[in-house]
Amino acid sequence: MLFNSIDFLIFFPLVTLAYFLLPKRARWVWLLVASYFFYMCWNAKYALLIAASTLITYLSGLLLQRAGKIPEERRRNRRKKLWVALSFLLNLGILFFFKYFDFFLDNLSVLLALVGVALRQPSFDIVLPVGISFYTFQALSYTMDVYRGETAPERNFFRYALFVSFFPQLVAGPIERSKNLLSQLRREHSFDPRLAREGLLLMLWGMFEKIVVADRLSYLVTEVYDNYASLPGSAIVLATAAFSIQMYGDFSGYSHIATGAARVLGIRLMENFRQPYLARSTAEFRRRWHISLTTWFRDYLYIPLGGNRKGVARKYMNVSIVFLASGLWHGASWSFVAWGALNGLYQILGNFLAPVREKLCRVFRICKEKPFWVLMCVAWTFWLETFSRLFFRADSFTTAVSMLRHVFSRPFLLSGWDALFSLGLSSADFAVALAAIVVLTLGDLYREHRGSPMPVLMSMPLPVRWAVYLAGLFVVLIFGVYGPGYSEIQFIYFQF
């Protein structure tokens, strides 16, 4: 069930209405049933995978608590590490089989062929379960939090099952921590009109990002990436820049709808995006983009590897490992590995060259807070990230390399407006896309400098507030990409 579907527009109000009509003690049970129904709308049998991951990590929490009571410190630590290792091994084993097994066999076959050995690959019809990377990481974070003593193990299995499967953020995040979400699920919630208004406005903004911005740009991106060989290199550059914005609108849109839906139910999810395209460096960009995943890798991989505590060389190696793992997390393809490696290289070079930049600023008396310098840094960061997006969007690593060659071998400009408007968007759609991007940018600028617009909006007179609500609704209804014969465009991160 997609957020941008008629099914969800029926499902969510019914779930919310029943949630607040039921006795408070039964509400979390209703959310659990609704969450499993939500997921089973894609493929009912894969709900067993969520249940398996839930059971493994639930038991690991109880076993860790029991191990913590062992008097002898050495034996206690050894037993706790055993349960953590088993939890990670079983969960990552499931993830490996469904997401990476074919990739592993394909590459093993290539390696064996180099030494003259032919591998007969078994035939598997493996369909990647929607959201498996997200709920697996969320469940594993619970294991680690219990191991570290940062959260108490949940005794109620079904309440813990709701933590793993909570429908607003089940499929594409944010990847929640037990310290935030599980503690809220233990509390009883009453209907709060203020939270409901905030949640609905977040959902409306998310719908704007998704079906007005991202879905419209997807036509241009798809048209160019499917036919790049017959187009000038400038079309690839334009489409890749459009994909950067599409990806932001798509994923940020999902996150806003998810956090908005949860807020209507009285639950606050973590912020997943913080105006990433206003970042002045790639390091800052990573702190603003997909925050729940970035902090997950920081807390559960980078810091355990030693972080920056064991010298510069070890720090750079840890950064490389994290970004290679992040690339593989996104997909079983060498193009994703290349994307991760490139972003890791950005971090290492940025850190290594930081003293040089500071010295140049002092020598040439450059004030980094001047608007022109800020704009240049933001633009440079955007294009660095956009370059890496080519590997993210291309069908394969070889396709990405071929597209790069094409950009430099045929760096011709599009021949007039007709050529531009033949790239999947008509002149009217192109104008709407540009206007929507401007609105998206202005919204980010406002939040960057003024904070959330919610308090200001809520302080306005009632007629003004309703005028804003209706204006936003009409924009989505009039300029959104849908209509007769339209099939909802899946969110990009559903494939991960």
Secondary structure by P-SEA (a helix, b strand, c coil): cccccaaaaaaaaaaaaaaaaccccaaaaaaaaaaaaaaacccccaaaaaaaaaaaaaaaaaaaaaaaacccaaaaaaaaaaaaaaaaaaaaaaaaaaccaaaaaaaaaaaaaaacccccccccccccccaaaaaaaaaaaaaaaaaaccccccccaaaaaaaaccccccccccccccccaaaaaaccccccaaaaaaaaaaaaaaaaacccccccaaaaaaaaaaccccccaaaaaaaaaaaaaaaaaaaaaaaaaaaaaaaaaccccccccccccccccaaaaaaccaaaaaaaaaaccccccccccccaaaaaaaaaaaaaaaaaaacccaaaaaaaaaaaaaaaaaaaaaaaaaaaaaaaccccccaaaaaaaaaaaaaaaaaaaaaaccccaaaaaaaaaaaaacccccccaaaaaaccccaaaaaaaaaaaaaaaaaaaaaaccccaaaaaaaccaaaaaaaaaaaaaaaaacccccccccccccccccc
